[in-house]
Amino acid sequence: MKIGARTTTGWRATIAVAMSNYIEAGSIIAIATSLAFWQSEFGISNFAVGLLAALSANAFGAAIGAILGGPLCDRFGRKAIYTYDLLVYMAGVLLAAFAVNYTMLLVAFIITGIAVGAGVPASWTYIAEQAPSDGRAKHVGTAQLAWSVGPLIGFALAAALAPLGLLGSRLIFLHLFVVAAVVWWVRQGLAESKIWADDKEEVKEKAKVETTTGPLGARGLRGLFSRKVNISALLFLGGIYLFWNTVAGQAGIFMPRVYDTAGLHSPVAQNMLQVLVWGCTVAATYFGFMRYGDKMSQRLLYVIGAALGIVGWIVLVAFTDGGVPTMLAFAVLWGVSAGIGAQAFYSLWASELFATPYRASAQGVMFCVVRSFTGLLSYFFPTLLVAIGLTGVGLLLIGLLTVALIIGAVWAPETRGKTLQQIEVERYGRVESPAATEVAV
């Protein structure tokens, strides 16, 4: 679709699509920084707070959106998701901004989560399909950069608006509404993914003669689970993202409570520390992942990022004194880790290891499973933190991060610099889809 005589292409298109990650992360931080205010305003329990977190964009809400949006993205196109998902998102954050009771807030978080879940897998798929083979990590890294900037701005706004209490939190949700509206307008000029469009056209041409020995046989979810090569990729990528995001999900939405348990009690100081965390993530994404993801061993870069995250949590757990050196060390280590670690590589590899007709479906399935597990822990995390303390919870999180490191270190794929078609041939033994021509962005 064109806006006037203009079509959104190139880096402008990449940035417009990557903004799904900004509003995803932004909504999670808006929730994280507002939970204490909502709890006080509505007089709700820790259990009710856990339910808000579990059904939000951080967990089950996003899981539902992903399992719906991924297959729809493969069936109707990447652009179809962008036509509607942000409209749903805007309705959700607007409802949250004006929530007057717990039920209204819960519904708002669920709606927002569903929109986020539908949009994020589609964004990773679209960016990877449109990127040149020698710069795919750089382009996919744009989504990671947007995902990092969201919390950076979110926590900065939370710190600045803290004196306003709940009103400040409502203003943060309104800011997300405005950003989403602008991005939705820009996205109306997006062209459909050429790789997906070519694949769809070939399927139409061969529909009358297609058999199980044709290009794909089954498509979408059925095709995804019919191939052993797909199952192995799902297990590998799901393992990385599951164990890492279960930690990151709690850190994203409950980190102020973790800081409080560690001895840092000032809400403003907590938010400013998170600004440092995400500032380091932004820097590491740009100067680390985007600069070197296409040039050096991806396995080595992944291991470095994963190891830094583990060291960061060890520091926080071992020195639970709320002291400035401890908090600063954790912020820098965890922030840099997030910039060059699991999520950046997951979003890259998840788009490379699956053929076009079920690329988004695969991401939808994995996103759904991972966010569901995050939701299960989110449901009990506030109570668990009180019951066993930071040391017990910290050891659990360190264990999960260690598993993610091992999975990535052992099974990281060798895809750097290859076209999506070359990767298909290596993995499937033939070209599974007509993605012979990549679009240089």
C-alpha positions as CSV (number, residue, x, y, z in Angstrom):
1,M,0.0,0.0,0.0
2,K,1.2,3.4,-0.8
3,I,0.8,6.7,1.1
4,G,0.5,9.2,-1.7
5,A,3.2,8.3,-4.2
6,R,5.5,6.8,-1.6
7,T,6.2,3.2,-0.6
8,T,8.0,2.3,2.7
9,T,11.1,0.4,1.7
10,G,14.8,-0.1,2.7
11,W,16.0,0.8,6.2
12,R,12.8,2.8,6.8
13,A,10.8,-0.4,6.4
14,T,13.2,-2.3,8.6
15,I,12.8,0.4,11.3
16,A,9.0,0.5,11.0
17,V,8.7,-3.2,11.4
18,A,11.3,-3.3,14.2
19,M,9.2,-0.9,16.2
20,S,7.0,-4.0,17.2
21,N,9.8,-4.7,19.6
22,Y,9.8,-1.2,21.0
23,I,6.2,-1.3,21.9
24,E,6.4,-4.9,23.2
25,A,9.2,-4.0,25.6
26,G,7.7,-0.6,26.3
27,S,4.4,-2.2,27.4
28,I,6.2,-4.7,29.6
29,I,8.1,-1.8,31.3
30,A,5.0,0.3,31.6
31,I,3.5,-2.6,33.5
32,A,6.6,-3.3,35.6
33,T,6.9,0.3,36.8
34,S,3.2,0.7,37.5
35,L,2.4,-2.5,39.3
36,A,3.1,-1.1,42.8
37,F,0.9,1.9,42.0
38,W,-2.0,-0.3,40.7
39,Q,-1.6,-2.5,43.7
40,S,-1.9,0.4,46.1
41,E,-4.8,2.0,44.1
42,F,-7.0,-1.0,43.8
43,G,-5.9,-2.8,47.1
44,I,-4.9,-6.0,45.4
45,S,-2.8,-8.9,46.7
46,N,0.6,-10.1,45.5
47,F,-1.2,-13.1,43.9
48,A,-3.4,-10.6,41.9
49,V,-0.3,-8.7,40.8
50,G,1.2,-12.0,39.6
51,L,-1.9,-12.6,37.6
52,L,-1.6,-9.2,35.9
53,A,2.0,-10.0,34.9
54,A,1.2,-13.5,33.8
55,L,-1.6,-12.5,31.5
56,S,0.2,-9.5,30.0
57,A,2.5,-8.9,27.0
58,N,5.2,-10.5,29.1
59,A,3.6,-13.9,29.2
60,F,0.3,-15.6,28.4
61,G,-1.2,-12.7,26.6
62,A,1.7,-12.6,24.2
63,A,1.6,-16.5,24.0
64,I,-2.0,-16.4,22.7
65,G,-1.2,-13.7,20.2
66,A,1.8,-15.6,18.9
67,I,0.0,-18.9,18.3
68,L,-2.7,-17.1,16.4
69,G,-0.5,-14.5,14.6
70,G,2.3,-16.8,13.4
71,P,0.1,-19.2,11.3
72,L,-2.0,-16.3,10.1
73,C,1.2,-14.5,9.0
74,D,2.2,-17.6,6.9
75,R,-1.2,-18.0,5.5
76,F,-2.2,-14.4,4.6
77,G,1.2,-12.6,4.5
78,R,3.5,-10.6,6.7
79,K,1.8,-7.3,5.8
80,A,-1.7,-8.6,6.9
81,I,-0.5,-8.7,10.5
82,Y,0.8,-5.1,10.3
83,T,-2.6,-3.9,9.0
84,Y,-4.4,-4.8,12.2
85,D,-2.2,-5.7,15.1
86,L,-1.3,-2.2,16.2
87,L,-5.0,-1.2,16.1
88,V,-5.6,-3.9,18.7
89,Y,-2.5,-2.8,20.7
90,M,-3.6,0.8,20.8
91,A,-7.0,-0.2,22.2
92,G,-5.2,-2.2,24.9
93,V,-2.8,0.5,26.1
94,L,-5.6,3.1,25.9
95,L,-7.8,1.0,28.1
96,A,-4.9,0.5,30.6
97,A,-4.3,4.3,30.7
98,F,-7.9,4.9,31.8
99,A,-8.4,1.8,33.9
100,V,-10.6,2.5,37.0
101,N,-10.7,-1.0,38.5
102,Y,-8.7,-4.3,38.5
103,T,-11.0,-6.1,36.0
104,M,-10.6,-3.3,33.4
105,L,-6.8,-3.3,33.9
106,L,-6.6,-7.1,33.5
107,V,-8.6,-7.0,30.3
108,A,-6.3,-4.2,29.0
109,F,-3.2,-6.2,29.7
110,I,-4.6,-9.3,28.0
111,I,-5.5,-7.3,24.8
112,T,-2.1,-5.6,24.7
113,G,-0.4,-8.9,25.1
114,I,-2.3,-10.6,22.3
115,A,-1.4,-7.7,19.9
116,V,2.3,-7.9,20.9
117,G,2.3,-11.7,20.5
118,A,0.9,-11.4,17.0
119,G,3.3,-8.7,15.9
120,V,6.7,-9.6,17.2
121,P,7.2,-13.0,15.4
122,A,6.0,-11.3,12.2
123,S,8.5,-8.5,12.5
124,W,11.5,-10.9,13.0
125,T,10.3,-12.9,9.9
126,Y,9.8,-9.9,7.7
127,I,13.1,-8.3,8.5
128,A,15.1,-11.4,7.9
129,E,13.4,-12.1,4.6
130,Q,14.0,-8.6,3.3
131,A,17.7,-8.4,4.5
132,P,20.8,-9.1,2.4
133,S,22.6,-12.3,3.3
134,D,25.8,-10.5,4.3
135,G,23.9,-8.1,6.6
136,R,21.1,-10.1,8.1
137,A,22.3,-9.9,11.7
138,K,22.7,-6.2,11.3
139,H,19.1,-5.8,10.1
140,V,17.6,-8.3,12.6
141,G,19.7,-6.5,15.2
142,T,17.5,-3.4,14.5
143,A,14.6,-5.2,16.1
144,Q,16.8,-6.0,19.1
145,L,17.9,-2.4,19.3
146,A,14.2,-1.2,19.3
147,W,13.5,-3.8,22.0
148,S,16.3,-2.3,24.1
149,V,15.3,1.4,23.5
150,G,11.8,0.6,24.7
151,P,12.8,-0.1,28.3
152,L,15.5,2.6,28.3
153,I,12.9,5.2,27.5
154,G,10.2,3.5,29.7
155,F,12.3,3.5,32.8
156,A,13.6,7.0,32.1
157,L,10.0,8.2,31.9
158,A,9.1,6.2,35.0
159,A,11.8,7.9,37.0
160,A,10.9,11.4,35.7
161,L,7.2,10.9,36.3
162,A,7.5,9.1,39.7
163,P,6.4,12.1,41.7
164,L,3.0,11.9,39.9
165,G,2.4,8.4,41.1
166,L,-0.2,6.4,39.2
167,L,-0.9,9.4,36.9
168,G,2.7,9.1,35.7
169,S,2.1,5.5,34.8
170,R,-1.0,6.3,32.9
171,L,0.9,8.9,30.9
172,I,3.5,6.2,30.0
173,F,0.7,4.0,28.6
174,L,-0.6,7.1,26.6
175,H,2.9,7.6,25.2
176,L,2.8,4.0,23.9
177,F,-0.5,4.7,22.3
178,V,1.0,7.7,20.4
179,V,4.1,5.8,19.3
180,A,1.9,2.9,18.1
181,A,-0.3,5.2,16.1
182,V,2.6,6.8,14.3
183,V,4.2,3.4,13.5
184,W,0.8,2.1,12.2
185,W,0.6,5.0,9.8
186,V,4.1,4.5,8.5
187,R,3.5,0.8,8.1
188,Q,0.7,1.4,5.7
189,G,3.3,1.9,3.0
190,L,5.1,-1.4,3.6
191,A,5.3,-3.8,0.6
192,E,4.7,-7.5,1.2
193,S,7.7,-9.7,1.8
194,K,9.0,-10.7,-1.7
195,I,10.1,-14.1,-0.5
196,W,6.6,-14.9,0.9
197,A,4.8,-13.4,-2.2
198,D,7.0,-15.5,-4.5
199,D,6.3,-18.6,-2.5
200,K,2.5,-17.9,-2.4
201,E,2.5,-17.4,-6.2
202,E,4.3,-20.7,-6.8
203,V,1.8,-22.6,-4.6
204,K,-1.1,-21.2,-6.6
205,E,0.5,-22.2,-9.9
206,K,1.1,-25.8,-8.6
207,A,-2.1,-26.2,-6.6
208,K,-3.7,-28.5,-9.2
209,V,-0.8,-30.9,-9.4
210,E,0.7,-30.5,-5.9
211,T,1.3,-33.8,-4.1
212,T,3.2,-34.8,-1.0
213,T,6.3,-34.9,-3.1
214,G,5.8,-31.4,-4.3
215,P,7.6,-28.3,-2.9
216,L,6.2,-28.7,0.6
217,G,3.3,-31.1,0.8
218,A,1.8,-29.7,4.0
219,R,2.1,-26.1,4.9
220,G,1.8,-24.0,8.0
221,L,1.6,-25.7,11.4
222,R,1.0,-29.1,9.8
223,G,4.0,-28.8,7.6
224,L,6.1,-27.5,10.4
225,F,5.5,-30.6,12.6
226,S,5.8,-33.0,9.7
227,R,9.5,-32.6,9.2
228,K,12.2,-33.9,11.6
229,V,14.5,-31.1,10.6
230,N,11.9,-28.6,11.9
231,I,11.4,-30.5,15.1
232,S,15.1,-30.3,15.9
233,A,15.2,-26.6,15.2
234,L,12.2,-26.0,17.4
235,L,13.9,-27.9,20.2
236,F,17.2,-26.0,19.8
237,L,15.7,-22.5,19.5
238,G,12.9,-23.2,22.0
239,G,15.5,-24.3,24.5
240,I,17.6,-21.2,24.1
241,Y,14.7,-18.8,24.3
242,L,12.8,-20.7,26.9
243,F,15.5,-20.8,29.6
244,W,16.8,-17.3,28.9
245,N,13.4,-15.6,28.6
246,T,12.1,-17.2,31.7
247,V,14.8,-15.2,33.5
248,A,14.6,-12.1,31.4
249,G,10.8,-12.1,31.7
250,Q,11.0,-11.9,35.5
251,A,13.7,-9.3,35.3
252,G,11.8,-7.2,32.9
253,I,8.6,-6.9,34.9
254,F,9.7,-7.6,38.5
255,M,13.2,-6.1,38.6
256,P,12.1,-3.2,40.9
257,R,11.0,-5.8,43.5
258,V,14.3,-7.7,43.1
259,Y,16.2,-4.5,43.7
260,D,14.0,-3.8,46.8
261,T,14.8,-7.3,48.1
262,A,18.5,-6.7,47.4
263,G,18.4,-3.6,49.6
264,L,17.8,-0.8,47.1
265,H,14.5,0.7,48.2
266,S,14.2,4.0,46.3
267,P,11.8,3.6,43.3
268,V,13.6,6.4,41.5
269,A,17.0,4.8,42.1
270,Q,15.6,1.4,40.9
271,N,14.3,3.0,37.7
272,M,17.5,4.9,37.1
273,L,19.5,1.6,37.6
274,Q,17.2,0.0,34.9
275,V,18.0,3.0,32.6
276,L,21.7,2.0,33.0
277,V,20.8,-1.7,32.3
278,W,19.0,-0.8,29.1
279,G,21.5,1.8,28.1
280,C,24.2,-0.9,28.2
281,T,21.9,-3.2,26.2
282,V,21.4,-0.5,23.5
283,A,25.1,0.0,23.3
284,A,25.9,-3.7,23.2
285,T,23.3,-4.3,20.5
286,Y,24.6,-1.6,18.2
287,F,28.4,-1.9,18.8
288,G,28.3,-5.7,19.5
289,F,25.6,-7.7,17.7
290,M,24.9,-5.3,14.8
291,R,28.6,-4.6,14.2
292,Y,30.0,-8.2,14.6
293,G,27.1,-10.6,14.1
294,D,27.8,-10.8,10.4
295,K,31.6,-10.8,10.8
296,M,32.8,-13.1,13.6
297,S,31.8,-16.5,15.0
298,Q,28.2,-16.2,16.1
299,R,28.7,-19.1,18.5
300,L,31.5,-17.2,20.3
301,L,29.6,-14.0,20.4
302,Y,26.6,-15.9,21.9
303,V,28.7,-17.6,24.5
304,I,30.3,-14.3,25.6
305,G,26.8,-12.7,26.0
306,A,25.4,-15.7,27.9
307,A,28.4,-15.8,30.2
308,L,28.2,-12.2,31.1
309,G,24.5,-12.6,32.1
310,I,25.4,-15.5,34.4
311,V,28.2,-13.5,36.1
312,G,25.9,-10.5,36.5
313,W,23.3,-12.5,38.5
314,I,26.0,-14.2,40.5
315,V,27.2,-10.8,41.6
316,L,23.7,-9.7,42.6
317,V,23.0,-12.9,44.5
318,A,26.5,-13.1,46.2
319,F,26.5,-9.5,47.4
320,T,22.9,-8.7,48.4
321,D,23.8,-5.5,50.3
322,G,22.2,-3.0,48.0
323,G,25.6,-1.3,47.7
324,V,26.3,0.9,44.7
325,P,29.3,-1.2,43.3
326,T,27.2,-4.3,43.4
327,M,24.2,-2.7,41.7
328,L,26.3,-1.0,39.0
329,A,28.3,-4.2,38.3
330,F,25.0,-6.1,37.8
331,A,23.5,-3.4,35.6
332,V,26.5,-3.3,33.3
333,L,26.9,-7.1,33.0
334,W,23.3,-8.0,32.6
335,G,22.7,-5.1,30.2
336,V,25.6,-6.0,27.9
337,S,24.6,-9.6,28.0
338,A,21.1,-8.8,26.9
339,G,22.5,-6.9,23.9
340,I,24.6,-9.7,22.4
341,G,22.9,-12.7,24.0
342,A,20.0,-15.1,23.5
343,Q,17.2,-12.9,22.2
344,A,19.2,-11.3,19.5
345,F,20.5,-14.7,18.2
346,Y,17.1,-16.3,18.7
347,S,15.4,-13.8,16.5
348,L,18.1,-14.3,13.8
349,W,18.3,-18.1,13.9
350,A,14.6,-18.5,14.1
351,S,14.2,-16.8,10.8
352,E,17.0,-18.7,9.1
353,L,16.3,-22.3,10.2
354,F,12.8,-22.7,8.7
355,A,11.5,-22.5,5.2
356,T,9.3,-19.7,4.1
357,P,5.8,-21.4,4.3
358,Y,6.1,-22.0,8.0
359,R,8.8,-19.6,9.1
360,A,6.3,-17.3,11.0
361,S,4.3,-20.3,12.3
362,A,7.5,-21.7,13.9
363,Q,8.2,-18.5,15.6
364,G,4.6,-18.3,16.7
365,V,4.8,-21.7,18.3
366,M,8.1,-21.0,20.1
367,F,7.0,-17.6,21.3
368,C,3.8,-19.1,22.6
369,V,5.5,-21.9,24.5
370,V,8.2,-19.6,25.9
371,R,5.8,-16.9,27.0
372,S,3.6,-19.5,28.6
373,F,6.4,-20.8,30.8
374,T,7.3,-17.2,31.6
375,G,3.7,-16.7,32.6
376,L,3.7,-19.7,34.9
377,L,6.7,-18.3,36.8
378,S,5.3,-14.7,36.8
379,Y,2.2,-16.0,38.4
380,F,4.2,-17.1,41.5
381,F,7.3,-14.9,41.3
382,P,6.2,-12.1,43.7
383,T,5.2,-14.7,46.3
384,L,8.3,-16.8,45.6
385,L,10.6,-13.8,46.1
386,V,9.1,-13.2,49.6
387,A,9.1,-16.9,50.5
388,I,12.6,-18.0,49.6
389,G,14.4,-14.6,49.2
390,L,16.7,-13.3,46.5
391,T,19.3,-16.0,47.1
392,G,16.9,-18.9,46.4
393,V,15.3,-17.2,43.4
394,G,18.7,-16.0,42.1
395,L,20.2,-19.5,42.1
396,L,17.2,-20.7,40.2
397,L,17.6,-18.0,37.6
398,I,21.4,-18.6,37.3
399,G,20.7,-22.3,36.7
400,L,18.3,-21.4,33.8
401,L,20.8,-19.1,32.2
402,T,23.5,-21.8,32.4
403,V,21.3,-24.2,30.5
404,A,20.7,-21.6,27.8
405,L,24.4,-21.0,27.5
406,I,25.1,-24.7,27.1
407,I,22.4,-25.3,24.4
408,G,23.7,-22.3,22.3
409,A,27.4,-23.3,22.7
410,V,26.9,-26.8,21.6
411,W,24.3,-26.5,18.8
412,A,24.7,-23.0,17.4
413,P,24.2,-23.2,13.6
414,E,26.7,-22.0,10.9
415,T,24.5,-19.7,8.9
416,R,26.6,-16.5,8.8
417,G,26.8,-14.9,5.3
418,K,24.6,-17.5,3.6
419,T,21.4,-16.8,1.7
420,L,18.1,-18.1,3.1
421,Q,18.0,-20.4,0.0
422,Q,21.5,-21.8,0.7
423,I,20.4,-22.5,4.3
424,E,17.3,-24.3,3.0
425,V,19.3,-26.5,0.8
426,E,21.7,-27.4,3.6
427,R,19.0,-28.2,6.0
428,Y,16.3,-29.8,3.8
429,G,18.4,-31.2,1.0
430,R,16.6,-29.1,-1.6
431,V,15.0,-25.7,-2.1
432,E,11.8,-25.9,-0.2
433,S,10.5,-22.5,-1.3
434,P,11.1,-20.1,-4.3
435,A,13.3,-17.8,-2.2
436,A,16.0,-17.7,-4.8
437,T,16.2,-13.9,-5.0
438,E,16.9,-11.9,-1.8
439,V,15.9,-8.3,-1.6
440,A,18.8,-6.1,-0.7
441,V,17.6,-3.4,1.8
